């Protein structure tokens, strides 16, 4: 298969995506906090916490903080940290 060249438009879209990756990840984490509050079963919560862990890795959250949040699995604690991260991002 030959490698296709990207158009200038496609290059700009990809570039903007990576420039805003932190903001995108923060938004996903906000959505995950909401979903965790609404989750009814333990299986749903486990899946959502795995997604939270993945998002924290993408955001390059300090490993100690990420481990603490994952050990506690407290949505309120996650929400408080998320508010701090949002303040730093602005």
N, C-alpha and C positions, 0 to 999 in steps of 0.2 A: 504494500500500500504506500502510495506517495503521501508525504506530509503536506497538508494544505496550508497555505499562507493565510494569516488572518488579515481582515481589512482593518483600516485605521480605526473605524468605528468600534470593531470588536476589541481591538487593542486598548482603546480608551475605556470601554466598559469593564474589561478585565482589570485594568489598572485602578479604576475607581473602586472596584470591589475590594481589592487588597488594601487600598488606602483607608477604606472604611470598615475593615474587618472587625476591629475592636467594637465599633458602634453596633455593627450587625450582631456580634456575639452578645453584647450587653442587652440588646433588644430580645434576643432569644432567651437569655437568662430571665428577663422580666416575665416573658410568657411562661417559662417553666415554673417560676414561683407561683404564678396564678394557677397553672395546671396542678401543681403539687397541693395547693390548698383545696382544690376541688376533687382530687383523686379519692376514690372510694375504696379501692382494694390495695392490698399490700403489693400485689404484682404490678399494678399501675405505678405505684410510688417507686418501686425498685427500678422500673424502666426509666422513669423520669429522673431519678437520682443518677443513673448512669449517664444520661444526656447532660445533666448538670456537670458531672465530673469531666466529660469531654469538652464542654464549653469552657470550663475553668482552665483546662490544659491549653486550649486555643488562645485564651486571654493571657496566658503566662502568669497566672496567679501564683503567689509564693506557695511552694509545696507544703509548708507547714500549715498554712491557712487552709489550703484545699483538703489536706488530710483531716484537719480538725472539723471542717464542715461536713466531710463525708462520714466521719466517725459519729458526729452528733445527729446528722440527718434531721436537723431542726429547721423548718421552713422560715421561721421568724429570724433566726440567726443568719440564714442565707439572704433574706430580704434586707437585713441591716447592712451586711457586707456589700450587697448590691447597691444600696443607696450610697455608700462610701465610694464605691468604684465609679458610680455615675457622676458624683461630685468631682472626682479627680479627672474624669474624662472631659468635663466642660471647661 
